[in-house]
Amino acid sequence: MATAAESSQPILRKLSTAQSWTEAERVHVLWPPAPETHHIISSEPGDLLDINAVVLPLDENLETRLDAARRLWRALNGRPLGTRYGSLPQQTRLKHILTLRTFDGRHQRAPYRRLAEELLSREPIAARDWRDHHLRHKVRAILRRADRLVAGGYRDLLVYPQSRHRSSAS
């Protein structure tokens, strides 16, 4: 059976490219594996590279912290990092891009019909058809969503998939 010192040796070698400094009685380490940089903070100023446990607070961000620890472990072991917890799905990202483009168009005083033609339709919309056109209602719905995002709803994207409005009782 390997001792803790023996089992930490691979980690020691893998973190040899890390940069470290001490600030406010804590040791900070930046370890840049392939596409990302991991920021490790230790309250024990001893041998930081003798890592054999991760302590995570049981708070509302536990899932995000667990994913960060998982990704660090995978990087230390030369495995692909996988998708990040909380990454917006492609469809949601495209919806937000469309929402912000529509908002920008309205901010530039573009008529709703032109927004619909440019962003949602492949063909021009005749003026006589615009009053009852389904894209008219869609543009208005997108702009309502944009107003909610700009009024502070964008903050929910920072903590996705959790919501700032989630109650602790649920």
C-alpha positions as a Python dict, from the first residue, in 0.01 Angstrom:
ca = {
    (1, 'M'): (0, 0, 0),
    (2, 'A'): (140, 342, -96),
    (3, 'T'): (190, 608, 167),
    (4, 'A'): (52, 960, 130),
    (5, 'A'): (399, 1091, 44),
    (6, 'E'): (443, 830, -230),
    (7, 'S'): (97, 890, -377),
    (8, 'S'): (152, 1266, -397),
    (9, 'Q'): (475, 1235, -599),
    (10, 'P'): (298, 1239, -941),
    (11, 'I'): (113, 1553, -835),
    (12, 'L'): (442, 1709, -724),
    (13, 'R'): (592, 1653, -1070),
    (14, 'K'): (281, 1777, -1249),
    (15, 'L'): (268, 2099, -1048),
    (16, 'S'): (635, 2176, -1108),
    (17, 'T'): (538, 2437, -1371),
    (18, 'A'): (312, 2619, -1126),
    (19, 'Q'): (371, 2975, -1003),
    (20, 'S'): (314, 3037, -632),
    (21, 'W'): (309, 3330, -388),
    (22, 'T'): (198, 3401, -32),
    (23, 'E'): (-66, 3661, 41),
    (24, 'A'): (-265, 3717, 361),
    (25, 'E'): (-119, 3402, 522),
    (26, 'R'): (-237, 3186, 233),
    (27, 'V'): (-35, 3022, -38),
    (28, 'H'): (-169, 3080, -391),
    (29, 'V'): (-69, 2860, -684),
    (30, 'L'): (-146, 2915, -1053),
    (31, 'W'): (-108, 2595, -1247),
    (32, 'P'): (-159, 2628, -1623),
    (33, 'P'): (-253, 2293, -1780),
    (34, 'A'): (-353, 2287, -2147),
    (35, 'P'): (-646, 2527, -2207),
    (36, 'E'): (-711, 2652, -1852),
    (37, 'T'): (-536, 2788, -1546),
    (38, 'H'): (-621, 2642, -1205),
    (39, 'H'): (-596, 2873, -904),
    (40, 'I'): (-524, 2668, -591),
    (41, 'I'): (-532, 2839, -250),
    (42, 'S'): (-400, 2674, 65),
    (43, 'S'): (-426, 2799, 421),
    (44, 'E'): (-139, 2566, 515),
    (45, 'P'): (190, 2732, 411),
    (46, 'G'): (382, 2402, 446),
    (47, 'D'): (444, 2173, 149),
    (48, 'L'): (160, 2286, -76),
    (49, 'L'): (238, 2030, -339),
    (50, 'D'): (163, 1742, -100),
    (51, 'I'): (-205, 1742, -197),
    (52, 'N'): (-412, 1447, -81),
    (53, 'A'): (-754, 1603, -12),
    (54, 'V'): (-984, 1882, -119),
    (55, 'V'): (-1207, 2052, 137),
    (56, 'L'): (-1519, 2218, -2),
    (57, 'P'): (-1771, 2425, 195),
    (58, 'L'): (-2129, 2299, 187),
    (59, 'D'): (-2282, 2617, 47),
    (60, 'E'): (-2499, 2715, -248),
    (61, 'N'): (-2196, 2689, -479),
    (62, 'L'): (-2107, 2330, -388),
    (63, 'E'): (-2191, 2191, -733),
    (64, 'T'): (-1965, 2445, -902),
    (65, 'R'): (-1683, 2374, -656),
    (66, 'L'): (-1724, 1997, -704),
    (67, 'D'): (-1692, 2041, -1078),
    (68, 'A'): (-1380, 2257, -1037),
    (69, 'A'): (-1223, 1987, -815),
    (70, 'R'): (-1320, 1719, -1069),
    (71, 'R'): (-1164, 1916, -1352),
    (72, 'L'): (-844, 1975, -1151),
    (73, 'W'): (-821, 1602, -1074),
    (74, 'R'): (-872, 1518, -1443),
    (75, 'A'): (-603, 1770, -1546),
    (76, 'L'): (-359, 1634, -1288),
    (77, 'N'): (-413, 1286, -1429),
    (78, 'G'): (-378, 1388, -1792),
    (79, 'R'): (-743, 1325, -1876),
    (80, 'P'): (-965, 1553, -2086),
    (81, 'L'): (-1137, 1812, -1870),
    (82, 'G'): (-1485, 1753, -2013),
    (83, 'T'): (-1760, 2010, -2026),
    (84, 'R'): (-1772, 2265, -1750),
    (85, 'Y'): (-2061, 2253, -1505),
    (86, 'G'): (-2287, 2546, -1577),
    (87, 'S'): (-2192, 2585, -1942),
    (88, 'L'): (-2483, 2730, -2132),
    (89, 'P'): (-2628, 2487, -2383),
    (90, 'Q'): (-2570, 2589, -2746),
    (91, 'Q'): (-2941, 2659, -2803),
    (92, 'T'): (-2957, 2887, -2498),
    (93, 'R'): (-2643, 3074, -2607),
    (94, 'L'): (-2793, 3130, -2952),
    (95, 'K'): (-3118, 3254, -2795),
    (96, 'H'): (-2926, 3508, -2584),
    (97, 'I'): (-2724, 3621, -2886),
    (98, 'L'): (-3047, 3677, -3082),
    (99, 'T'): (-3197, 3860, -2783),
    (100, 'L'): (-2903, 4099, -2755),
    (101, 'R'): (-2887, 4159, -3131),
    (102, 'T'): (-3257, 4245, -3128),
    (103, 'F'): (-3206, 4476, -2831),
    (104, 'D'): (-2916, 4649, -3010),
    (105, 'G'): (-3131, 4693, -3321),
    (106, 'R'): (-3408, 4856, -3121),
    (107, 'H'): (-3147, 5075, -2947),
    (108, 'Q'): (-3041, 5192, -3296),
    (109, 'R'): (-3408, 5278, -3363),
    (110, 'A'): (-3463, 5005, -3624),
    (111, 'P'): (-3832, 4935, -3692),
    (112, 'Y'): (-3964, 4604, -3560),
    (113, 'R'): (-4041, 4484, -3912),
    (114, 'R'): (-3681, 4538, -4016),
    (115, 'L'): (-3560, 4352, -3704),
    (116, 'A'): (-3783, 4060, -3799),
    (117, 'E'): (-3660, 4063, -4158),
    (118, 'E'): (-3292, 4085, -4065),
    (119, 'L'): (-3284, 3847, -3769),
    (120, 'L'): (-3572, 3602, -3809),
    (121, 'S'): (-3680, 3582, -4174),
    (122, 'R'): (-3517, 3480, -4497),
    (123, 'E'): (-3755, 3690, -4704),
    (124, 'P'): (-3885, 4047, -4684),
    (125, 'I'): (-4215, 4098, -4504),
    (126, 'A'): (-4472, 4304, -4692),
    (127, 'A'): (-4606, 4605, -4504),
    (128, 'R'): (-4966, 4486, -4553),
    (129, 'D'): (-4879, 4150, -4388),
    (130, 'W'): (-4686, 4292, -4095),
    (131, 'R'): (-4986, 4374, -3873),
    (132, 'D'): (-5083, 4007, -3837),
    (133, 'H'): (-4747, 3843, -3905),
    (134, 'H'): (-4630, 3582, -3652),
    (135, 'L'): (-4278, 3734, -3646),
    (136, 'R'): (-4422, 4063, -3519),
    (137, 'H'): (-4526, 3887, -3200),
    (138, 'K'): (-4197, 3700, -3181),
    (139, 'V'): (-3992, 4022, -3205),
    (140, 'R'): (-4200, 4177, -2927),
    (141, 'A'): (-4148, 3868, -2707),
    (142, 'I'): (-3773, 3873, -2773),
    (143, 'L'): (-3758, 4241, -2679),
    (144, 'R'): (-3947, 4174, -2353),
    (145, 'R'): (-3686, 3907, -2274),
    (146, 'A'): (-3410, 4154, -2364),
    (147, 'D'): (-3555, 4413, -2130),
    (148, 'R'): (-3552, 4158, -1845),
    (149, 'L'): (-3189, 4065, -1921),
    (150, 'V'): (-3073, 4425, -1936),
    (151, 'A'): (-3267, 4513, -1618),
    (152, 'G'): (-3055, 4265, -1419),
    (153, 'G'): (-3154, 3921, -1542),
    (154, 'Y'): (-2808, 3880, -1694),
    (155, 'R'): (-2680, 3818, -1341),
    (156, 'D'): (-2850, 3478, -1348),
    (157, 'L'): (-2609, 3384, -1628),
    (158, 'L'): (-2319, 3430, -1386),
    (159, 'V'): (-2445, 3156, -1154),
    (160, 'Y'): (-2609, 2933, -1419),
    (161, 'P'): (-2751, 2670, -1374),
    (162, 'Q'): (-2842, 2792, -1026),
    (163, 'S'): (-3070, 3091, -999),
    (164, 'R'): (-3025, 3390, -774),
    (165, 'H'): (-3397, 3367, -695),
    (166, 'R'): (-3396, 3001, -586),
    (167, 'S'): (-3521, 2977, -229),
    (168, 'S'): (-3325, 2773, 23),
    (169, 'A'): (-3642, 2583, 122),
    (170, 'S'): (-3678, 2418, -220),
}
